[in-house]
Amino acid sequence: MGKIFKSLVALLACAAALLPVFASRADDHKIIEDLPVYVDDALQNGVVKTLHYSYAYNRYVSLRDMAYAMNGSGRQFNVTYADQTFDVHTAEAYVSRGGEGERFTAAGGAEDPYKTGGMKNNLLSRNGEMLKYSCFTGKNGSGVQDLFVSITDLAMLLDTNMWFEGDALHIDSGSPFTVDMDRLNAEGFFSEVDGALVGDVTTGEVFASYREDLPVAIASTTKLMSYLLFMDEISSGKLNMDEEVTIPPEAEALSKTGDGVIAMTAGEKATVRDLLTGALLPSSNESVLTLAMHIAGTEEAFVERMNAKATELGLSEGCRFYNCHGLPVFTDTLAATKMQNTMSAKDMFLLVSHILGVYPQITEITSMKSARLESFSREVKNTNPVLYNLPECVGLKTGTTYMAGACLVSAAEVYDASGVKHTVVAVEFGAEDSTIRCTLSEILLRYGMQKVRGEEVVTKQEETGGLPTDAEGLIRLIL
């Protein structure tokens, strides 16, 4: 049954009134909740302990409580803990360690009894593969290590449909994770970003968008345009992947600032291959600058090429580049003005469509979780978190500045009913932080994949014969 996963909206600050919640200390998690859970319409024994992190309805649930509640269902999973990492073993029965299903408030009153502290990454894996979700750790009432995971992320991790109804969480273990974008749009799904779009670059179809024509700061997603110009040089024979490029003083200086990623020394050499990989995986600003100056002589001359390429591709007038990497540019005036590269979500979709059409080998780099850069004798990691969480993801580029917020251009490969491969691209500009950026982008990609596969979404209202007519039902629908 294709029920709506209404907790998606909870992540985006939906004001739904469910169970009574309890205020916590100002410097701790502000709200805790004992959440009843129904699995396949059966009320489970015990509750799921839940933290509302920073804002009401931004729910993080106990991983052990969820495993305990879902034991014996079609999406049961076990949880093991070793080397400070929690591993979810899908399709395995949960082995209880004690304390699961106990009430949160009985253990600690109005405060978080687990003392989970700050948010952390790289604490969770699935069948041995590390994921990139933000979580909290703590010990339950029996002293057993537990993990609190975003309820939205857990639904995607388990590929399970969940939703809130009345005062409880409902789980349909026989139904996969589905997205009703029309419903989410109506409930403010895009409210936390400056612009967004998801579409199929194989067909050119746009599935959903928000402020798609609004030019906004794009931070390091700029590097996709730079990559296009680098590849044009390689394609024309003016540059090759194994060619060694001399590091300019400007790149050394940039590498020593707070925006430096890879330590570089002027006069040393690096291959084009390593510089391209450095630009796309760890988002090395100095790598992009080195290649830009090698090709055009100066960064200013390269930026002229970037703007000319934007015009050639038919991108909007709001698409404007001031540098090759996406960092802020300050004017040399008494009251300095900060300028940043700008594009609209639609512009970026068109740019990526062109790149994937002429240089699809970009995903050979952006799909790697890590790479060895021999020129610099170091290992680098991919900054794209969705790559770790969604097996179909093949890139593409993150970006973050104070003005741009957390940006992500991501892509996933999926096959339609006829066996034809499509590439779905999601563009997200201006999220509040990297956690929201990751979750929203993964949802967009999953929705795009759902559309390509032709999977129909049946809403809960459609299943029951239309919209509710009673006052209580209408209130719940709105909330």
N, C-alpha and C positions, 0 to 999 in steps of 0.2 A: 504494500500500500504506500503510495507516494505522498506521505505526510510532509508538511512544511517544517523545516528545521528553524523554528522561530528564535532559537538562541543566537542565531546570526545577528539579529537586531539588538540583542542584549549587549553584544560586543560594541555596538555603535551607539550606546547610551539610550536605548529605548526605555521609557519610564513605565514599566509594567509593575503592578502591585501583586506580588505572589505571597510567599510566606512572611510572617513577621520576621524582621531582621534586627540585628543588634549592633548598636554603635560601638566602635572600638576606639582605642587611643588615637590621637591625631597623628602620631608618628608611626602607627602600626597600620595593618589592614583595617579599613574603617568599618567594614560590615562583615559579619559572619552569618551563616545560614545553615539550618538543617533542612536539606532538600529531599522530600519524598521522591521516589523514582518508580515508575511503572515500566517493566520490560515485557513487551508483547502483551500489553493490556493487563498484566498481573502486577499488583502492588508488592514490592519486595520488602522483606524484613529489614528493618534498620533504615538509615537515611544516608545520604551522601553529604559529607561535610564540604562546605563551600565558602570560599573567600570572595568578597566583592572588592577587587583591587582598585583603590583610588576613587572609583566612581561606583555608584549603585548599578547593579546588573552587568558589571564587567566581571563575569563569574569565572573563577578558577576552582575546579573540583578535585577532590581527593582521588588519586589514581587507584589506590587500593580499594576504596569504597565502590568505585565504578566497576572494578574487576569483580568484586564480591557480589554486587547487584546483578551483573550480567552473566554470572557463572551458569553454565548449562544452556545458554541461549545460542542463537546462530552466530553471534559475534563475541563469544566468550574469549577472554585473554588472560594470560598469566603475567605476573610482574615479578622480576628478580632484581636484586640490587647488589652491585659489586663495583669496586673502584669508583665510588661516588657517582655511579651512573645507573639509572633505572632503565631496564630493558623490558619492552612489551613483547610478549610472545603470542602472536595471534593464533587463534584456533585451539589454544591449550586451556585446560581447566585451571581455574585460579586456586593456588595453594594458600590458604589463610595463614597469616602470621600473627593474628590477634588484633583486636581493636577496630576491625572493619565494621561499618554500620552503626557505630556508636554515635550518640548525639554530640554535636559540637558544643552547644551551649551548656550542656550538663558538665562538660569537662572544664570549661574555662569562663563561664558566665558571659560577660559582654566583651571579653577580649579574646584575641586569637590565642588559644592554648598551645598551638604548635610553635609559636614564635618563629614563623617562617622567614622573616626578614626580607631582604631585597630580592628582586627578580634576577634570575641567572639563565644563561644559555648552556647548551651542550650537556644537559643532564639526562636526556631522554633518547633512547634508541628503539627501533622496531626490528625485531628479529636480527639484532646485531648491527644494524645500519644506523649510524648517528643521524638524528634529526636536528632541525634548527628552530625549535619552538622555545619561547620564554616561559620559565616555570619557577615555582617556589618549592623549597624543601622544608621538612620538619619531621618531628616524631609524634606519633599519635599517642593516645592514652595508655597504650601498652608498651610504649617506648620503641615502637617499630618505625624505621625510616619510611617516610611517605613523600609523595610528590603531588603538588597542585598544578594542574594543567588547565589552560583555557578550554572551556567546554566546547567552543567552536573548533579549536584545533584537534581536540580528542575525537570529535565526530568525523573530521576529515581523515585523521590518522587511522581510525577503525573502519572508515567507509560505511558509516552507519547513520541512518536518519534519526534525528532527535528533534523534539519540539517541546515547548511549554504549553500546558493546558491546565487551567484552573490554578491550583497551588502546587503543581508537581511537574517533574521532568518525565517525559515519555520517550521511550526508545522502541523502535521497530527493528529488531535484529535481522529481519528478513528483507529489509529494504535498504538499498545503498544510499549514500549521501547524495542529496539532490538540491538544486538551487532553483527557486522561483524568483527570477530577477524582477518581474513586474511587481510582485509583492514587496520585495526588498526595496525597490525604487520608491514605492509609495510610503515605505516606513523609514526613509532617510538613509538608505545604505551608503550613499556617496557623500553624506554630509561632512565627513571628516577629511575630504581631499579637495584639492584645487581643480582637478580634472582627471577623467578616467575614460577608458575605452577598452572594449574587448571585441575582437573580430577574427576572421579567418583570412590570413594573407594569401592562401591558395586560391580562394574565390573572390577576395576583396570585400566580402560581406561583413558589415559591422553588426554585431549582435546587441550591444548595449553601450551607452556612452553617457557621460555627464560633463557638461561644459566642454564639449569636444573641440570647439573653435576658439576657446579662450587661451591666449598666449600667457604662459607662466614660466617662472624660473625652473630650469631642468637639471641643474647641478651636473654631476658626472655622466648622466645619460648622454651628454654632449659627445662623449667619446665614440658613440656610434657613428656620428657624422665624420669624425676624424678617421675612424676605421675605414669608412667608405672611400675617402680620398687616398688613404694609404694603399688600399687594395687596387684603386685605379692606377696608381703608380706601378704596382707589381704587375697588374694585367697588361700594361703598356710596355713592359720590359725595362722600365727605368729603375726598377728596384727589384731585389729578390730576397726571399726569406732568409737565406743564409749569409747575406751580405752583412759586413760589420760596419757599424755606424759609430762615429766618435761622439762621446758625451760632451755637450757644450757647457760652458761655465754657468749659463742660465739654468740648466737642468740640475747641476750640482747645487746651486744656491736654493732652488725650489725644494730639493730633497732634504735640505737641512732645516726647513721651516716646519711648522706644525702641520702643514698639509703634505709633507713628504711621506712617501710610502716605501720606496726602495732607495737605500743609500747609494749615491753615485759620486764619482770623482771625474772632474773635467779632464779630457784627454784620453781617458780609458775607452775601450770599445765594447759594444754589445751588438748581438745579431738582431736583425729586424724581427725574426721569429720571437726572440725573448722579449723584445720591446712591445710587440703586439700583444703577447700573452700577459705581460705585466700591466699593460693598459686595460685589458678587459677583465682579468681575474681579480687582482687586488686593487684595481683602479688607480694605478700609478700615474700621477700627474706628470712626473718627470719623464716617464717613458713616452707619453704622448708629445710632450714638448720637444724631446730629442728628435723624434721622427719628423715632427712638423718643421723644425728648423733645418733638418737635413734635406728635406724635400724642397722647401720654399725659400730657404736662406734666413728668413726671420719669421717669428710667430705672426707678426702683423700681415705679412704676405700670405701666409697659410690661411689666416682667418678670412682674408679676402676671397680665397678659393672656397672656403666653407660657405660663405654667404652667396657666392655665385652658384655653387652647387644647389643650394636651397632653391634659388630662383629657377634653375634648370629643371629641377624635379617638380616644379609647380607648387611648392609649399607657400603658405600664406605670408603676407607682409609682416605678421607678428613673429615670424621665425627670424631670430637675429642672434648672431654670434659675435662675441667680443674676445674670446680666447679659444684655445684648442682643447681645454680640459674641463671647463665648467666651474672653476673657482670664481669667487667674486672679483671684479675689477674696480679699482678705485681711481677716480679722476685726480689729476694733479692740480688741485685747486685748494683754496683756503678752507672752504667747507666741502670736503671730499664727498663725492657722490659714488655710491656703490652700484655698479651695473652687473647684471648677470645674464647669461645666455637664456633665451626664451624660445619656446615652441608651444604649440597647442597639442593636445592628445591626438587629434586627427593628423597633424603634421608628423608626429612621431610614428604613428601607424603607417603612414605613407612612406616615410623614410625606411622603416624596418622592412616593409613589403618590398621595397626596391633592393635593399641589401640582401635579403633572403632569396630574391629572384636572381641576382647576378653573382653574389658571393655566398652561397649557402654554407660554405666551409667555415663560416664564422662560428657555427654551432660546434665544430670540432674543438674549438677553444672554450667557448662559453659553457659547454656541457661538462667540462672537467671540474671536479671539486678541488683539485690542487694540481700544481705543476712544478717542475724543477726548472729554474732559470739558470742555465749553466754559465751565462755571461756574468752573473752576479753571485754564483755559488750559494744559492738559497732556494728554499721551497716557499711557494706562495699559495694562498687559499682563495677560493672563489667567494666573493662577498654576497652572492645571491642566495638567500636562505631557502627559497622555494625549491631550488635544485635538490636540496637534501630531503624535502618532504613529499614531493610529487615526482614519482619515477618517470613520468612522461616529459618532465621539464628539461629543456635544452639551453637555457640562458634567459636573458641576454645581459642586462646591465643595471646596476644600482646607481644611485646618486643621492648625495645629502649635502645641503648647506643650510645655514640658519634660515635664510629667506625661502629657499626652495622646499624645505622640509625633507621628508624621506620619500624618495622617488624610486620607482622600479619599472623597468620594461622587461617583461618576461615572456617566454615562449614555450609551447608544449606541442609535441607531435602526437597526432591521434588519427585513427583510421575510421572512415565512414562505413556504412553498411555494405558498400560495394567493394571494400578493401582498398580504397584509394587513400593515400596518406595526405593529411592536411596539417598545416602549422597554425595553431591558434596563438595570437599575440595579445597580451594584456598590457595596457599602459596605465600607470598610476602616478600622478604628480601630487606632492604636497601633503602626505600623511603626517600626522603628529609625531610619530616615532617609528622605529624599525619594526616593532611588534605589530602595529596596525598595518604597516606597509606589507608585511609578509602575509598576514591573514587575508587582507582584502585582495591581494594579488592572486593568492591561491584560489580563493573563491571565484574570482573572475575567470581564471584559467579553467577551473572545473566546469563553470557554466558554459564556456566556449566549447569545451570538449563534449559536454552533454548535448549541445546544439548540433555539433558535427555528427555525432552518433545518432541523432534523431530521437533522443530519449525524451518522451513526453513527461511533463511534470503535472501531476494531478493534485490540486490543492485540497486541503481539508474541507473547505467550503463546498467545492465541487462534489466531493465524495458524499456529503450529507445533503445534497440537493439545493445548494445555493447559500445565500447569506443568511445569518441568523436574524430573526425578527424580534426577539425579546430584548429588553433593555440591557440585561446582564451580558447576553451574548454579543451585542453590538459593542459594548464597552470593551470586552475582551478582544474583539477583532481589532478595534482601533489601537488598543495598547499592545 
